[in-house]
């Protein structure tokens, strides 16, 4: 189990609540947080998210509100990426290699 998994597991109920609050359909962890390179003191968390575009808040408010919620919940910097926004095939391949599911509505 990665070091980041411990950080996330401790806050999983709150993370699920946040997902529901902001209309998240899917949330996955990727990058260094899925492996041994994660430093619990300094590393950021990289998330791949799918948000319901027809949600009550509107897409932009849901995205930015969710990101702020993640930063507050984990008390660290967060990169929040939507798969549809990734155009670089090398970046997409890196995401595919390391992605781990956290939430699905």
Residue pairs with C-beta under 8 A, 6 or more apart in sequence:
2 33
2 34
2 35
2 36
2 38
3 36
3 38
3 39
3 40
4 29
4 32
4 33
4 34
4 38
4 40
4 43
4 45
6 40
7 40
7 45
7 74
8 15
8 29
8 33
8 45
8 74
8 102
11 73
11 74
12 102
14 73
15 27
15 70
15 73
15 102
15 103
16 103
18 24
18 66
18 69
18 70
18 73
19 27
19 66
19 103
19 105
20 105
21 66
21 69
22 51
22 55
22 57
22 62
22 63
22 65
22 66
22 69
23 51
23 52
23 55
23 56
23 57
23 62
24 49
24 50
24 51
24 52
24 62
24 66
24 103
24 105
25 50
25 51
25 52
25 104
25 105
26 48
26 49
26 50
26 101
26 103
26 104
26 105
27 47
27 48
27 49
27 50
27 101
27 102
27 103
27 104
28 47
28 48
28 49
28 99
28 100
28 101
28 102
29 45
29 46
29 47
29 48
29 99
29 100
29 102
30 46
30 47
30 48
30 81
30 94
30 95
30 98
30 99
30 100
31 46
31 79
31 94
31 95
31 98
32 38
32 43
32 46
33 43
33 45
33 46
34 98
34 99
34 100
35 98
37 43
43 76
44 76
44 77
44 78
44 79
45 70
45 74
45 76
45 77
45 78
45 79
46 78
46 79
46 81
47 70
47 78
47 79
47 80
47 81
47 102
48 81
48 82
48 83
48 95
48 99
49 63
49 66
49 80
49 81
49 82
50 82
50 83
51 59
51 62
51 63
51 66
51 82
52 62
52 105
53 59
55 62
57 65
63 80
63 82
66 80
67 78
67 80
70 78
70 80
71 77
71 78
81 95
83 92
83 95
86 92
86 95
